């Protein structure tokens, strides 16, 4: 056994069908995943070099439990002060993995579970790979983190599956956060065979022994390394990325350059089996370029912001799952029934989520039988779409059977949890809660999915307002992982604990927010809408305004997002925000007219103002009380400065405790990109933070490249 502090490397002999196989097992510290620090990499190399190949027919590598392993420990990246420090991190991985490449016998990776980053690079260094049928999260997240796979992963991918599939795995899937399942990995060519999870190690050793006897060939498996792809088009890959994430992405450009270098070398087909081909290769042709690129990227703003964002989201996930709920917390036992009030888009999505994730009967109530039937039809249609995307028929039936509907509030009497998702009107919400409180038990938890209304105001007439808490989801509910848990001055600690426990059971990440208009995400987005529409109403070129932040990588332009949310919904939120801060949240006269005319938004199919919206804007006589910008760069500064001002106010008011909570909310709830760090690092780098507030949200080097000493 060789120890790498947080990761131990254990070598043990196994036998099958007369073959001796040395199995190298990665053992993490208790409660952790295998991560490859410099010490762990040295432990791996030492353990592998000590293996006497003359005593074994093969060497295999496997993780512990349900994880093959993660990549490098990102905490080790943060102290890197220069590109040279980053290069050394890459060099450490190459040196360790060289011990695997130097083995004289066939090598196998038994991918027993999640394999991301450096762990997958290690698996790809092996000649053959089995994968457990239960494995998920197999992929290379480096490009999403502003880096490239630094330990030879790009070369290994190209040699195994070709440059086009390598780009799909290392760039496209990485940026989307879409890692492969076991079946995906096999289809992509990353694994040679999928084996049952039960007795996976025994089955993998047997499969390896059979392959050594040349009797385990499987469909689609090849021993010939991939060759150059004459149809390879890095420009097409880059264009596809730009459609989803506009702006500068150094990691994408660097990865494409490395892949193109490999392809331009026009490698000849390998000869013999994979082991023979591996031993015939003179190392990794991209090694020097990869090490240099890794060091350069690690020292970039985009990478440091991405790593900051990674830890911000991880911290939010950790905070959202309290280890020990208070003894008086509700929901200590599994929920047996859930109530949903409302039958609209959000309510039906919530009913599906609660039924599917909690496996609890979920009863939906609306005002009329027609509306209930419409809601149930909508749920059925959503299940149809889920089935087309892979949900099994039995699973569909299970979820569908759990969801019922009626018009009788008394049907919610047995529910331990009731959530409302009705129209954003305070009087309507109060009526709902009065009705619910009359029928549910005193221990039931009451959740409001309001996007902007005060929790305290909603519960003003309740007998027990301490059990009412904000539980704000984001659309689409099944996709966006954030739940804002909104605590009023009356909300009890037990209700907060119950809300966090429920969010965890639903697979969501929760952030605790003070009861204030708009909370976090909607408050910031509404400030952006307000400033954007003020410029449009004042006659500034709408196309220039709407595209001012496109190159910052935000997921949608403001007017595109407004159409997605719905003009009427956003007008209502803006009016709510205006009541508390009219100088910052101006109610747009053009937006009122857009809603009055029942338009779906401002933009036409060409991405510019539609003829109807143009007529409305032209008819408005709006004069701002402040100096407004006119050039693209000054418009960008104006919009970002507004966001910086609002974010700073939120921290000063205690809406959330820290800037990283703001960024976690914007990443998880508004799909803001990791390479900008969410929001506040972007505001710092653009100069908007200092322009608006006189200070930055972060010290240099926290979410940006370190300042040279």
N, C-alpha and C positions, 0 to 999 in steps of 0.2 A: 504494500500500500504506500502511495506517495501522497502527501497532503499539500494542497494549495490554499491553506487557511479556510476559505469558504467553500472549496470544492476538493474532495478527496478522489483520487484515482486508484481503483482497485483492479488488479489483474488476477483472473482465476481461470483454471483450465476446464474445458468442457469437451466431452467426447460424443460423437454420433456417427454411426455407420462406419466405425473404424477410423474416423478422422479426429485429430486433436485440434481444438480451436481455442486460442487464447482470447478470452472475453475481457475487454477493458470497460469497467463500469464507472460512470461518473456519479459520485455521491455528494449531494449538496449539504450544506449546513442545515440543521433542523429548521423547517419553516421557510426555506428559501429554494429558489431554482438554481440550477447549475449556471454559474456565470464565470466568464473567463477573464479573471484578473491576470496580471503579469505573473504572479506567484502560481496561479492555477495552470497557466500555460506551461510554465517551467516544470510543474509537477507532471503534466501530461507528457511532455517531451521526455522527461526522465523515465517515466514508467514505460513508455513505448520503446525507448532505446535499450532498456534492460531485458526486453523480451528476446529470448533466443529463438530465432526463426527456424533453426534446424530442428527444434523440438516440437514445432507446430506446423500444421498444414494451412492455417489461416489465422488472421487476427480480426476480431470483431469489436465494435464499439457500441455501447448501449447506455441509456440514461437510467434514472431511478423513478419508480412509480409511474406516473402518467406524463412525464416530461423527459424528452431526450436532452433538452437544455436550451438556455437562452444564449445570447451573444456575449460580447464584452460587457463588463460592468461599466455602465455609463458614468457612474460616480468617479471612475478613474479618468474619464475624459475631461472633467471640469477643471482640474488643476493644470492641464496642459496650457502653457503660456506662449508657445510658439509653434510654427509649422514643424520645426524639428522634433518637438515633443510628440506631435501627432504622428510623424513618420515612424518614431520609435514604437508607438503603440501598434502600428501595422506590422512593423518588422518583427515584433515579438510573436505575433500570430503566425506569420510566415515561417519563422524559425521552428516553432512548435509543430506546425503541421508538416514541415519537411520531414520530421521523423516518421510520420505516417506514410508519406510518399516513398520513403527509402526502404520500407519493409520489403523483404524478398518474397513474401508469400501473398496470396490474394487477401484483400481487405474487404470487410463488410461493415456497414452501418445498420444496426437494428434500431430503427426509429420507433421507439415505444410510445411516443407522444409528441407534444409540441416541440418543434425544432425551428428556432428563429435565429436570424443573424448568424453569428459565428458558429453556433451549433449546427446550422444547416450547412455552412461552409465546410465544417469538419466532415459531415456526412457525405458531402459531394466529393471530398478528397478520396473517399473510399472507392473501391472498384464496383461494389454492388450494394444495393440497399433494399432491405425489407421495411415495411411500415405497418404498424398496428391499425386495424380497421377503425379503431376509436380515435385515432390521432386527429387533432385539429391544429390550426395555427402553424402551418409549415410554410416558411417564407423568409424573405430578406427585407427587413424594414429600413435598411440603411439609407436609401435614397429619400425616404420620407423624413428621415432625421437630418437631411442635408449632407449626407456622406455617400460613399460608395462601399460595397462589400470590400473590406480591407485585407482579407486573409486569403485571397485567391478565388473567391466565389464566382466572380464573373468568368474567369478562364475555365473553371470546372464546369459551369453551366454551359458555356459555348461548346466545350469538348463533348459534353453529354447530349445536349438537346439542340444545339445550333444557336446562332446569334439571335434569330427572331424570337424564339421561345425564351431565350435568356433575357431579352429586353422586356418581354411580357412579365416574367417573374420578378426581375430586379428593379424595373421602373414602373410599369403600369400598375401591376398589382400592389407594389410597395406603396405608391402614392395614394392608392385607394384604400389602403389598410386591409386589403382583401387577400388574406393568406389562404393557402390550400388545405383542403381536407385530405385524408388518406387517398380517397378515390381520385381527387383532383391531382394529387402528386403522382399517382400512377399514370393517369391519363397524360399529364404533361411530360412524363418520362423521368421524373425525379426519383421515382422508386420503381423497382423491378417487380415487386409482388406485394399484394396486400394480404396480411395474415390476421386471423382472429385475435382479438385482444387477450382472451383467456390463453394462458400458457404461451404467451407471445415469444418469450426468450427460447423456450424449448423448441417451438415450431421454427423459429428463425435459425437456430443452430442446425436443426434437421434439414432445413431448406439449403443452408450453406453447404452442408455435407453432401447433399444430393447434387448441388451444382459442381462441387469439386469432383464428383463422379461423372460430370457432364450429362446429368439426367434431369436437371431442373430448369431447362429452358422454358420460358413462358412467352405467350404471344406478345409481340411488340418489343421484345428484348433484343438488343443488338450488342455485339462486341466491337463494332467499328465506330470510332469516334466521329463526331460530326465534322463536316467540312465547310468551307466557305459558302455563304449563301449569296448567289449573284443577284438575287432580288431584294437584298437587304436595303432598307431605306430609313436611315436615321431621321431624315427630315419628316417622314410620315409619322414616325413615333413622336417626334417633338411637336408636330402639329396636333396630334391627338391629345397630348398632355396640355397644350396651350388652350384647347377648347374648355378644359376643365379647370385648369389653374393657370391663368394668364400671368405674365410678368417674368422676371428673371429667376431662374432656378439653376444655380451653378451645379448642383449635384446631378441633375438630369443631363445637363450638357456634358459633364465630365464622364458620366457612365456611358453615354452614347459615343463619346470619343474613344473610350477604352474598348467598347464592343466593336467599333469600326476598325480599330487598330488590329484586333484579333482577326476580324474577317478579312482585312486587307492583306494579312500575311498569307492568305490562301492556303491554309494547312492541308496537307495531303491526308487521305484516309489512313487510320491506324491499321496495323497488321496484327493478326492473331487475336487473342482474347484481350479483355480490358487490362488484366494484370501485365501482360506482355507489353501492351501499348504504353501503359503508365511507366514501366521501367525503361522503355526506349526513349521517352521524352526527356529533354534536357531542361527540366524545371518548368516554371511558369513564365511564358514569354511576356506577360504583362506585369510581372512582379515589380520591377523598378518604377514603372509608370504608375502602378496602383499605389505604391508606398508614397510616392511624391504627391499624388492627387489626394490621398487620404489626409496627409499632413496639411495641405493647403486648404482643403474643405473644412477640416476641424477648426481651423483658425478663422473661419468666415462668420459673418453675422448670422447668416441663414442657419448654419449648423448650430451655433450656440443658442439661437432662439428656439430651434427645434428641440434641442436637448432640454432647455428650460421648460418648454411646453410639455414635454414628456413627463418631467417631474411634477409640473403643476397639476396635470391630469391624474398622475399616480397619487399625489397627495390628496386630491379631492376624493378619489376612490377610497383611500384609506380613512379619511375623515368621515366618509359617508356610511361607514360600517362600524359603529361603536362596538367595542369588544364585549362590554357587560352592560346591558340595559339596566336601568334602575328597577328595583324590586316592584315598584308600583306601576311600571310601564304596561300599557295595554298590549294586546296581540302577542303574548308570550307563547300561546299555542297556535297551531295552524288555523288559518281563517277558514270558516266553514261556509260563509255566504257573504257576497259583496253586492252592494246596491249602487246603481248608476242612475243619476237623474239627468235626463236629456236624451235626445235621439239624433242629434246632428253628427257631423263628421268627427269631431273630437270625441263625443260620447261613445260612438260606436267603436272607434279605435281603442278607447279605454276598456270597454267591455270585453273586446277580444283579448287585449293584453292581460287583464286580470284573470280571465277564464283560462287562457293558455298557460300563463306562468304560475298561477297559484293552484290550478286544478280545483277551483272552487266554483260552485254555482253562482252565477252572476245575473242579477235581475235588473232590467232596464225599465224605467218608468218615463212616460211622456204624457202630454196633455190630452191626446186623443188616440183612438184606436188606429186611425189612418197613419198618424205619425209613428206610432209604435211599429206598425207593420212595415212602414218605409224603413225604419231603423233596422229591423230584423232582415229585410231584404238587402240592405246595404252590407250588413255583416255577412250574409250568405255570399254576396258577390266578392267581398274581401277574402273569404275563405276559398272561393273558387280560384282567385288569383294566387293565393298561397299554395294551393294544390298544384297549380301549373308550374310553380317555382320549386316544387319538390316536396311539399307536405304530403305525407302518406294519407290514404283514404281513411284508415282507422283513426289517425290523429285528427283529421278534419272532423270526423264524426264525433270524437270525444269533445272537442271544443264547441262544436255546434250544439251538442246536447246540453252543455252547461249553461248556455245563454238563453234566457227567457225574457219576456216583456209584458207589460200591462200598463193600465192607467191608474191603478189603485195604490196610493202611497202606503197603505197598510201592508202591502206586500214586502216592504222593506223592514218590517218589524224584527225579523230574526237576524238582520245583517250586522256583523261586527264592524264593517267599514262601509261608509256611504260616501261617494264622490259625486259632485255636481259638475256638469259641463253645459250649463244653459247660457242664454244670451248675457252679454256683459252689461248688465243693468243692476244697480245696487238694490232697487226695490224688488226686482225679480229674485235676486239671490236671497234676500231676506225672507221672502215668501217661501222659497224652497226650504230654507233651514227651519222655519217655523213648522212647516209640515213634517219635515224629517224628525225633528226633535220630539214631536208628539207621539211618534210610533216606535222609535228605536230605544234600546236599553240605555241606561245611564253610562255604560262602559263603552258604547260604540264610539268609534273615532270618525269625525266628520272632516272631509277633505274638500277643498274648493280648488278647481282647476283654473281659477281666474287668472287672466294675464296681466291685470293692472289694478284691479279694485282692492281697496283696503280690507284686510282680513278683520281688523278690529271693527270697522264699520259694518261688515257683513254680520258679525256676531253680536252686535249691540243689543239685540232684543232676545238673545238666547238665555235660557236659564243657566246653562253651563257653557259659557263661551270659551272656557279653558281647553275644551276638547276640539275646537275648530282650528284648523291649520291649513295654510296654503300648500298645495301639492301640484305645482305647475309643470305640465308636460309640454313638449314641443312637437310640432307637426313636421314630418310623419312620426307618430308615437312609437311605432315599432323600430324605427331607424335611429332617431336622435336619442342619445343615452342620458341626457340631463333631466333631472327633476329639481326645480327650485323649491325647497322647503321653506315656507314663509311663516315666521313666528310673529304673532302680534304680542302686545304687552300682556295679554291675558292668557296666552297659550301656555299650558303646563309643560314642565319638563317631560312628564310621562307621554304626552301627546307627541312631543318632538322625537322621543325615543321610538315610539310606535311608527312614526312616519319614516324615520330612517330605516327601521327594520323592514318595513313594507317596501321601500324603494329597493333595498338589497334583494328581497325576495323576487321582485319584478325584474331584476337584472339591470337596474338603473344606477347611475351615479348621482348622489344628492349633494346639494350645496345649501347650507343654512343661510337664509337671507332675512334681513330686517324688514318688517312690514313698512314698505314705502312705495309710492306710486311707480309702477312699471317694473319693480324689483331690479334685476340686473340686465338680462338680455333685452327685454322689451324697452327698458328705459334708454339703453344705449342706441338701439335701433331706431327708436322714436326720435331721439335727438338727431340722428343722421337724416331721417325722413324730414324732420322739421327744417333743418338747415338746407337740405336739397330742394325742398319745395319752395322755400323762401327765395332761393336763387332763380328757380324756374318762374315763379310768379312775378319776380322783378324784371323778367325779360332776358335773363342770361341764357345763352345758347343751351337748350335742354340736353342735347346730345353730349356736349362738352361736360356738363355738370354730371350727367348720369354715368359717364365713363371716366371720371376723374380719378377713381380709386381702382380701376380695373387692373392696372399693372401692379397693384399691391397684393394681388392674389385673392381678394375677397370672393366668396362663392357666387355672389350675384351682384349686379348693379342695384342701386337703391330702388329705381323704378321697376325693375324686373321683380325684385323681392316684394315690393308693394303689391304688385298684381298677384303674386303667389299667395300672400296673406289675405288679400281682398281689400279694396278701397274702403268699404263700409266698416270693416273691422278695424282697420288702421285709423280711420277718422275717429272712431269711438275712443280708441286708446289715446290718440292725440288730444282729444277733448278732455279726457280724464287727466292727462298729464298737464294740460294747460291750466286746469283748475288749481293746481298746486304750484306751478312755476310758469306763468304765462310769458315771461320775458325770454325763456329758453325753448318753450314748446309752443310755437305759434300755430294756430289752426289755419291751414292753407285754404284760401278762398277757392282755388282751383280744385282742390281735393273735394270740397263740399259740392262743387258743381259736377265733378266726375261721379260722385255718389248719387246726386239728384238725377243725373241722366242715365244712371244704371250702367255706366261703362265698366268694363272689367279692369281697366287700368289706363295708363297714359300712353303706352307704347303700342305701335303697330307691329306687324310681322317682320318689318325690316329693322326693328330695334330703335326706331326713332319715334317721335311724337306722332300719334295717329292724327288724321285730319280733324276728328272730333275733339281730341285733346288740344290740338293747336288752336282751334277756334275758341275753346274755353280760355286758354291761357292768354290769347291775344285780346280777349274781351275784358280781361281783368286789369284794373287800374291800381296797381300795387306799388307803393313807395316805401322802401325799408327805412327804418330809423337808424340804421348803421351802414357803414361803408362796406359795400359788397365787392367781391373780386370779379375779374372778367377773364383772365388768362387761365389755361389749363393748370399750370403749376400753382397759381394763387388760389384757384378753386380747390385743388387738393389740400393745400395748407389750411384753408378755411374750414373744410369738412373735418379734417383730422383734428384740428384745434378744438372744434366743438366737442368731439368725442373725448379728447384729452381733458377738457374742462369738466365734462359730465362724469368721467371716471374718477377724477380727483375729488369731486364733490361726494361721490358715493363712498369713497374711503373716509373722507372727513366726517360724514354723517353716520358711519358705521353700518352702511347697508350690507357690506361684507367686510371681513377683517383685513384682507390683503389683496394686492394686485394680482397675485397668482390665482386667487379665487375668481376674480373677474375674467382672467384669461381662460381658466378651465371652463367657466360658463359659456364664453363665446365660442370656444372650440367644440364643446359637447352639445350646446344648444343652438348655435347659429352656424356651425360648420366652418368657423374661421380656420385658416390653415395653420399647420404647425410651423412652417418655415418662417412665419412672421411672429411666432411666439404667441399666437392668439391676437390680442389687441395692444396691450400696453408696451411691449417691446417695439412694435411698429411705430407707435406714437413717439417713443423715445428716439428711435433712429431717424425718423422724419423731421425731428425738431419741433413737432407739434406740442410735446409735453412742456418743453421749456418755454415755447412761445405763449402757451395758455396759462401755465402755472408757475413759471420761473424755475422749476426743478424737473428732474426726470423721475419716473417711477422706479427705476432700477439703477444701481451703481454700474459703472462700466465693467464689462466682463461677466455680469450675471446672466444677461440674455443677449449678449453681443460679444464680438471678438474682444479678447483681453487687450487692454492698452499696454503697449510696450513699456517695460520698466525704465 
